[in-house]
Amino acid sequence: MANSPYHRSVVESPDLADGPSSSSIATVQKPQTHPPIYVTRPHLPELPGLIQYLEQIWSNRVLSNDGPLHRQLELELADYFRVPHLSLFSNGMLALMVALKAMSIEGEVITSPFSFPASTHSLTWCGLTPVFCDIEPDTYTLDPERIENCITRHTRAILPVHVYGFPCDVQKIEEIAKRHNLKVLYDAAHAFGVKYQGETLLNRGDASMLSFHATKIFNTFEGGAVVCRSREMKERMDILRNHGIVDETTISVAGLNAKMNEVQAAMGLLQLRDVDQRIQKLKALSATYNTLLGEYPGIRLPHDLPNVELNYSYFPVLIDEAEFGATRDEVYHALKAQQIFARRYFYPLISDLPAYRQLPSAGRENLPNADVISSQVLCLPIYADLEMNAVERICECITGLQR
Ligand SMILES: *Cc1c(COP(=O)(O)O)cnc(C)c1O
C-alpha cells in the first residue's frame, strides 16, 4: 500500500519538510518556504485521554473480543447516528466483506468505478462480479437512470458509494432495488455525520459501511462499522467477524477475523467527543475555498446539494482545461512544487485498474461521466486544524495558474 497513489498523506516522506534556513549570508534571496501541507492529517485526541483508557485496558486485561470499550463505542455510535443496529470492525474493507457475506449475496453487483478501490475489491474477495455503472455529474454518485441498464438475470445487489459524503439518489435506488428484488449496501466510508433531509444517510438500503481509517474524519487508527436494518443481520455479522464462533463448541459458519480491538475502540470514544466541532471547522474552511475560488472560470466547486448537511471532509474541485487554461495535472504538480499535496481522488478509475479493465462494463465508452470527472478532479487539502492562511496560499497558487 505504501506505493499506491492512495493513503499517501499519512506516509508521505517527512524529509520533504523544510528545516529552518541555515544560510543567512546568502546573497540571493531564497524563496519563502512553508511546511508541507497534505490533503488531510489524521485527527489525534489529547494524549492524556487515551492514557486513561489504556490504564483501564491494562487493569481489565480485556484487549479484544467484544470488550467493555468496544461495547460502549457500538452503543455510543448507534446513539449518535440514531440507528438501530451497528457492528464495529477492524477496518472498512473487512466491514464491507462481512456485510456482503451476511447478506448472502452471490452473482453480480452493480457499483461505482469512481471510488476508493476497496469498494470493488470487497466484491472480488467475496467471489462476486462487479458491474460498473456510470455516475451522474452533480454528485459523482451512481446515475440511477443507468442502473437498470446494468441489471442482468445474475444481478443480486447494488453497492453505491456516497463519494465525498455526497448522498446517492437514495430514493430512486430504493425503487429500483424493490422493482428488481436487489439488496443495497452503501459504501458510506465518507458519510460520517452527513445528513439528508435532516436524518442520517446510514438508514438507507439494507446496510451501510463506514471506514474509520486514519485519514477519515473520525478515526480509530484503522477501523470500520456496518449499520444495518435488522437484528438478524447484526447477529450474523457479529458471528462472521469472530471466526464464525457462536459458543465454545459451535462454529456455525466459515467466518474470518475482522474484530475491532479495545485500543481502537478507546480512540473512537475520544474522537466522538469533538467530531461535531471538527465538522464545523471544515465547513468554515470549505466556505473560504468557495469564496476564494468561486470567481474563476474553469474551476468547478462542489455543488450545493439541497437538503444535505455535508461533513466537508473533502474539497473536490474539477479543473476544466479548456476554460481554465491549465490541466488538472498541471495544477496538481504546481501545488506539489509548493509542498502542497492535493490528491487526485479518484484517479485512475477502479474500472481502469489491471484487476478490472477486462470486464465488459469497464470500457470508457460505458462510463463517460466517470471518465471525465476522474480526469478533472483534484481534492484540495482540508482538515480541522488547517490554517485559514494556508487555504489562502493554496488558492493563490491555483488561481495564479490561470491563463
Ligand atoms: C477508506 C475507504 C474504504 C476502505 O476503508 P478502510 O477502512 O481503509 O479499509 C472504502 N471505501 C471508500 C470510499 C473509502 O474512502
The ligand as an SDF file (V2000), in Angstrom:
LIG
                    3D

 15 15  0  0  0  0  0  0  0  0999 V2000
  -11.3900    4.4490    3.0850 C   0  0  0  0  0  0  0  0  0  0  0  0
  -12.3840    3.8460    2.1470 C   0  0  0  0  0  0  0  0  0  0  0  0
  -12.6950    2.4720    2.1470 C   0  0  0  0  0  0  0  0  0  0  0  0
  -11.9090    1.4460    2.9090 C   0  0  0  0  0  0  0  0  0  0  0  0
  -11.8500    1.6220    4.2150 O   0  0  0  0  0  0  0  0  0  0  0  0
  -10.5940    1.0690    5.0650 P   0  0  0  0  0  0  0  0  0  0  0  0
  -11.0350    1.3450    6.4560 O   0  0  0  0  0  0  0  0  0  0  0  0
   -9.3900    1.8560    4.6400 O   0  0  0  0  0  0  0  0  0  0  0  0
  -10.4650   -0.3840    4.7640 O   0  0  0  0  0  0  0  0  0  0  0  0
  -13.7170    2.0220    1.3270 C   0  0  0  0  0  0  0  0  0  0  0  0
  -14.3810    2.8710    0.5230 N   0  0  0  0  0  0  0  0  0  0  0  0
  -14.0880    4.1740    0.4600 C   0  0  0  0  0  0  0  0  0  0  0  0
  -14.8820    5.0450   -0.4490 C   0  0  0  0  0  0  0  0  0  0  0  0
  -13.0680    4.6990    1.2470 C   0  0  0  0  0  0  0  0  0  0  0  0
  -12.7460    6.0020    1.1450 O   0  0  0  0  0  0  0  0  0  0  0  0
  1  2  1  0
  2  3  1  0
  2 14  2  0
  3  4  1  0
  3 10  2  0
  4  5  1  0
  5  6  1  0
  6  7  2  0
  6  8  1  0
  6  9  1  0
 10 11  1  0
 11 12  2  0
 12 13  1  0
 12 14  1  0
 14 15  1  0
M  END
$$$$
